[in-house]
Each structure stands twice: as structure tokens, then as C-alpha cells.
Amino acid sequence: MKFERRDIILIAGLILVMLGLSPFSGIVYAAIIVIGLFFGIKIFVAKKNQSIQQDVGEGICMECGSKIIDKKCPNCDES
């Protein structure tokens, strides 16, 4: 899990969630919840990106949209 630019927006949003939770629970509990949310979101995004990479593989054919295998489209490059 590397740090990316969009993580700044995630952190800012989670800080606002922490400030919203702090009147109802202690600041420590709100911080624990926010830290759990941060790592949960990061793990979810990493698994989703890994799933997309496995589905796409080498790329997608621009003509038919199928997965490219061995630098050839199985549908378009039959010859």
C-alpha cells in the first residue's frame, strides 16, 4: 500500500468524519474508527485494482472489447 495523491483527500475526509464522531464518542474512539476506515478503504482499493489488472491482462481489443492474449485478439486476429 503506497501513498498516492488521492490519499490526501481521503485523509481530509476521514478527519472530518472523526470531528463529527467526537461529540458522540471520545476522540480516541473516533480516531480508532477513522484509522480502521482508512486501512479498510486502502485494502479494498488495492484488491479492486488487483482484480482489474487480472481481468485486463495485456489489454483490451479496441474493435471487439475482448481480452488480448499473446499480443493478439482471439476474435479479430483469427488469420
Secondary structure by P-SEA (a helix, b strand, c coil): cccccaaaaaaaaaaaaaaaacccccaaaaaaaaaaaaaaaaaaaaaaaaaaaaaaccccccccccccccccccccccc
